[in-house]
Amino acid sequence: WDLLEAGKYDEAQAEFERVEVPLRKVMAKVSARSGGYQSAKALLDLLGHSAGPARPPSLPVNEAELAEFRDLLCGFGWPVVDA
């Protein structure tokens, strides 16, 4: 937000894409397998804000998908809680 307020629109766009593009790729893959909003719930859990379990017929995020999300978030420098 600071970049936008400073008028650094190209830098803000680059930062947005640095996060959004890889997250959307993994989210699409997880969604195709599990359905629903499980990606959002997994991301919130990893950031320490539980959104509760998956509701049927959606499937929970599996360990491999969770690890992929964790790696992305850590790569962004975001504060990920311990498993």
GUPA-769461 format. One record per residue: residue number from 1; x negated, y negated, z of N, C-alpha, C, O in turn. Coordinates in Angstrom, 3 decimals. Example, Ala and Ser with C-alpha at 12.3 -4.5 7.8 and 13.67 -1.06 7.14 Angstrom:
REM GUPA-769461
{1,{-13.190,5.690,7.800},{-12.300,4.500,7.800},{-13.200,3.300,7.800},{-14.236,3.319,8.465}}
{2,{-12.850,2.250,7.080},{-13.670,1.060,7.140},{-12.900,-0.030,7.870},{-13.409,-1.138,8.039}}
END
This chain:
REM GUPA-769461
{1,{-0.821,1.171,0.000},{0.000,0.000,0.000},{-0.874,-1.246,0.000},{-0.573,-2.240,-0.662}}
{2,{-1.957,-1.168,0.755},{-2.881,-2.310,0.806},{-3.396,-2.662,-0.583},{-3.539,-3.839,-0.914}}
{3,{-3.674,-1.652,-1.390},{-4.146,-1.905,-2.758},{-3.086,-2.633,-3.572},{-3.406,-3.553,-4.324}}
{4,{-1.846,-2.235,-3.430},{-0.772,-2.905,-4.159},{-0.626,-4.358,-3.716},{-0.510,-5.261,-4.544}}
{5,{-0.633,-4.568,-2.416},{-0.501,-5.931,-1.905},{-1.668,-6.813,-2.336},{-1.512,-8.026,-2.478}}
{6,{-2.832,-6.209,-2.543},{-4.010,-6.960,-2.980},{-4.038,-7.139,-4.494},{-4.961,-7.751,-5.031}}
{7,{-3.020,-6.603,-5.190},{-2.975,-6.736,-6.646},{-3.920,-5.802,-7.375},{-4.192,-5.996,-8.560}}
{8,{-4.426,-4.787,-6.681},{-5.352,-3.819,-7.293},{-4.539,-2.638,-7.831},{-4.616,-1.519,-7.325}}
{9,{-3.764,-2.927,-8.865},{-2.804,-1.955,-9.377},{-3.459,-0.741,-10.011},{-2.963,0.376,-9.864}}
{10,{-4.562,-0.942,-10.713},{-5.249,0.205,-11.323},{-5.799,1.136,-10.256},{-5.706,2.357,-10.387}}
{11,{-6.374,0.567,-9.194},{-6.903,1.389,-8.107},{-5.769,2.118,-7.375},{-5.906,3.283,-7.003}}
{12,{-4.655,1.416,-7.176},{-3.506,2.039,-6.514},{-2.971,3.199,-7.355},{-2.645,4.258,-6.820}}
{13,{-2.880,2.999,-8.658},{-2.398,4.062,-9.541},{-3.337,5.262,-9.517},{-2.886,6.407,-9.498}}
{14,{-4.634,5.002,-9.518},{-5.616,6.086,-9.477},{-5.496,6.876,-8.174},{-5.585,8.104,-8.176}}
{15,{-5.294,6.170,-7.070},{-5.139,6.842,-5.777},{-3.859,7.671,-5.751},{-3.858,8.799,-5.258}}
{16,{-2.785,7.124,-6.272},{-1.525,7.852,-6.353},{-1.701,9.138,-7.158},{-1.270,10.208,-6.729}}
{17,{-2.324,9.031,-8.302},{-2.512,10.197,-9.166},{-3.474,11.211,-8.565},{-3.324,12.411,-8.797}}
{18,{-4.454,10.755,-7.800},{-5.410,11.654,-7.143},{-4.677,12.605,-6.207},{-5.076,13.759,-6.046}}
{19,{-3.617,12.124,-5.598},{-2.847,12.936,-4.657},{-1.654,13.600,-5.341},{-1.440,14.803,-5.191}}
{20,{-0.893,12.833,-6.077},{0.376,13.305,-6.639},{0.215,14.433,-7.655},{0.960,15.412,-7.614}}
{21,{-0.733,14.309,-8.550},{-0.874,15.306,-9.623},{-1.185,16.700,-9.070},{-0.474,17.648,-9.403}}
{22,{-2.218,16.859,-8.238},{-2.480,18.215,-7.732},{-1.371,18.736,-6.815},{-1.061,19.927,-6.833}}
{23,{-0.774,17.853,-6.015},{0.314,18.304,-5.152},{1.499,18.790,-5.967},{2.079,19.829,-5.651}}
{24,{1.864,18.067,-6.996},{3.017,18.457,-7.818},{2.790,19.797,-8.513},{3.725,20.580,-8.676}}
{25,{1.553,20.060,-8.920},{1.258,21.342,-9.570},{1.500,22.502,-8.617},{2.141,23.489,-8.980}}
{26,{0.986,22.383,-7.396},{1.167,23.459,-6.420},{2.636,23.543,-6.000},{3.175,24.639,-5.849}}
{27,{3.278,22.400,-5.813},{4.682,22.392,-5.411},{5.566,23.073,-6.461},{6.496,23.804,-6.118}}
{28,{5.275,22.834,-7.719},{6.061,23.463,-8.789},{5.891,24.972,-8.768},{6.854,25.715,-8.958}}
{29,{4.662,25.426,-8.537},{4.396,26.861,-8.487},{5.110,27.507,-7.300},{5.713,28.572,-7.435}}
{30,{5.038,26.861,-6.145},{5.689,27.394,-4.946},{7.205,27.400,-5.126},{7.874,28.372,-4.775}}
{31,{7.733,26.325,-5.667},{9.180,26.207,-5.878},{9.706,27.274,-6.831},{10.796,27.811,-6.632}}
{32,{8.936,27.574,-7.851},{9.357,28.588,-8.819},{9.498,29.956,-8.155},{10.354,30.753,-8.537}}
{33,{8.649,30.222,-7.154},{8.702,31.509,-6.466},{9.709,31.502,-5.315},{10.469,32.456,-5.144}}
{34,{9.712,30.433,-4.535},{10.496,30.448,-3.301},{11.834,29.725,-3.386},{12.775,30.048,-2.660}}
{35,{11.908,28.747,-4.276},{13.133,27.953,-4.370},{13.220,26.925,-3.260},{12.424,26.941,-2.321}}
{36,{14.169,26.050,-3.370},{14.421,25.084,-2.310},{13.309,24.083,-2.093},{12.546,23.757,-3.003}}
{37,{13.238,23.607,-0.868},{12.298,22.549,-0.489},{11.174,23.096,0.387},{10.687,22.403,1.280}}
{38,{10.769,24.318,0.136},{9.773,24.946,0.991},{8.416,24.244,0.937},{7.687,24.237,1.929}}
{39,{8.074,23.663,-0.192},{6.803,22.936,-0.298},{6.789,21.758,0.662},{5.810,21.550,1.379}}
{40,{7.860,20.994,0.679},{7.936,19.835,1.561},{7.854,20.269,3.023},{7.187,19.622,3.831}}
{41,{8.527,21.358,3.357},{8.485,21.860,4.727},{7.077,22.317,5.099},{6.615,22.054,6.209}}
{42,{6.401,22.991,4.189},{5.039,23.452,4.454},{4.096,22.269,4.650},{3.260,22.280,5.554}}
{43,{4.230,21.257,3.813},{3.373,20.075,3.944},{3.611,19.375,5.281},{2.662,18.972,5.953}}
{44,{4.865,19.234,5.659},{5.166,18.619,6.953},{4.585,19.438,8.099},{4.014,18.877,9.034}}
{45,{4.725,20.756,8.034},{4.150,21.621,9.073},{2.642,21.422,9.186},{2.104,21.315,10.288}}
{46,{1.969,21.374,8.048},{0.520,21.205,8.051},{0.098,19.860,8.625},{-1.006,19.720,9.151}}
{47,{0.979,18.877,8.521},{0.685,17.543,9.058},{1.192,17.378,10.490},{1.109,16.292,11.063}}
{48,{1.725,18.477,11.070},{2.141,18.451,12.461},{3.573,18.011,12.699},{3.927,17.638,13.818}}
{49,{4.397,18.047,11.669},{5.799,17.649,11.788},{6.682,18.776,11.264},{6.999,18.826,10.076}}
{50,{7.075,19.674,12.155},{7.835,20.841,11.732},{9.194,20.454,11.164},{9.904,19.618,11.722}}
{51,{9.536,21.077,10.048},{10.836,20.866,9.409},{11.694,22.118,9.518},{12.745,22.207,8.884}}
{52,{11.262,23.069,10.305},{12.037,24.281,10.515},{11.799,25.330,9.447},{11.124,25.078,8.449}}
{53,{12.361,26.508,9.670},{12.153,27.631,8.744},{12.985,27.495,7.469},{13.915,26.693,7.388}}
{54,{12.623,28.294,6.494},{13.365,28.345,5.237},{14.753,28.920,5.493},{14.928,29.813,6.322}}
{55,{15.724,28.398,4.774},{17.077,28.945,4.851},{17.314,29.798,3.610},{16.923,29.414,2.507}}
{56,{17.950,30.945,3.783},{18.256,31.793,2.631},{19.115,31.029,1.619},{19.944,30.208,2.013}}
{57,{18.935,31.279,0.372},{18.143,32.352,-0.219},{16.685,31.962,-0.484},{15.934,32.744,-1.067}}
{58,{16.278,30.755,-0.057},{14.884,30.348,-0.247},{13.951,31.255,0.536},{14.300,31.756,1.605}}
{59,{12.779,31.455,-0.003},{11.758,32.268,0.656},{10.739,31.343,1.297},{10.469,30.267,0.765}}
{60,{10.163,31.740,2.436},{9.137,30.909,3.055},{7.869,30.869,2.208},{7.612,31.763,1.402}}
{61,{7.099,29.834,2.404},{5.797,29.710,1.742},{4.908,30.819,2.285},{4.877,31.058,3.492}}
{62,{4.181,31.503,1.392},{3.322,32.593,1.861},{1.940,32.051,2.275},{1.639,30.875,2.072}}
{63,{1.128,32.911,2.845},{-0.174,32.492,3.383},{-1.099,31.905,2.314},{-1.805,30.930,2.570}}
{64,{-1.096,32.496,1.124},{-1.950,31.994,0.044},{-1.514,30.585,-0.374},{-2.354,29.714,-0.604}}
{65,{-0.215,30.370,-0.470},{0.299,29.047,-0.845},{0.000,28.032,0.251},{-0.377,26.895,-0.032}}
{66,{0.170,28.445,1.494},{-0.124,27.571,2.616},{-1.602,27.177,2.622},{-1.940,26.023,2.884}}
{67,{-2.473,28.131,2.334},{-3.905,27.854,2.269},{-4.224,26.875,1.135},{-5.084,26.006,1.279}}
{68,{-3.526,27.025,0.015},{-3.738,26.115,-1.108},{-3.316,24.694,-0.731},{-4.015,23.731,-1.047}}
{69,{-2.186,24.567,-0.065},{-1.749,23.252,0.411},{-2.749,22.675,1.412},{-3.101,21.497,1.343}}
{70,{-3.203,23.520,2.345},{-4.157,23.069,3.364},{-5.438,22.543,2.702},{-5.953,21.492,3.082}}
{71,{-5.937,23.273,1.722},{-7.148,22.846,1.020},{-6.948,21.498,0.329},{-7.827,20.637,0.364}}
{72,{-5.793,21.323,-0.293},{-5.506,20.047,-0.948},{-5.487,18.905,0.063},{-6.142,17.882,-0.132}}
{73,{-4.731,19.089,1.144},{-4.613,18.033,2.138},{-5.961,17.688,2.763},{-6.278,16.516,2.965}}
{74,{-6.744,18.707,3.065},{-8.083,18.467,3.614},{-8.946,17.724,2.602},{-9.717,16.838,2.971}}
{75,{-8.819,18.081,1.332},{-9.558,17.401,0.277},{-9.163,15.938,0.136},{-9.976,15.115,-0.287}}
{76,{-7.924,15.604,0.485},{-7.481,14.219,0.451},{-7.964,13.440,1.675},{-7.873,12.213,1.727}}
{77,{-8.483,14.186,2.661},{-8.910,13.549,3.906},{-7.759,13.295,4.857},{-7.850,12.428,5.726}}
{78,{-6.669,14.045,4.700},{-5.493,13.860,5.540},{-5.630,14.695,6.824},{-6.301,15.726,6.808}}
{79,{-5.019,14.277,7.912},{-5.148,14.978,9.201},{-4.276,16.235,9.256},{-3.079,16.158,9.534}}
{80,{-4.875,17.363,8.994},{-4.171,18.646,8.994},{-4.321,19.288,10.374},{-5.413,19.312,10.942}}
{81,{-3.203,19.811,10.909},{-3.258,20.475,12.210},{-3.834,21.871,12.045},{-3.776,22.461,10.966}}
{82,{-4.384,22.384,13.121},{-4.922,23.745,13.105},{-3.785,24.744,12.998},{-2.667,24.495,13.447}}
{83,{-4.101,25.897,12.383},{-3.087,26.953,12.214},{-2.718,27.552,13.542},{-1.882,28.453,13.602}}
END
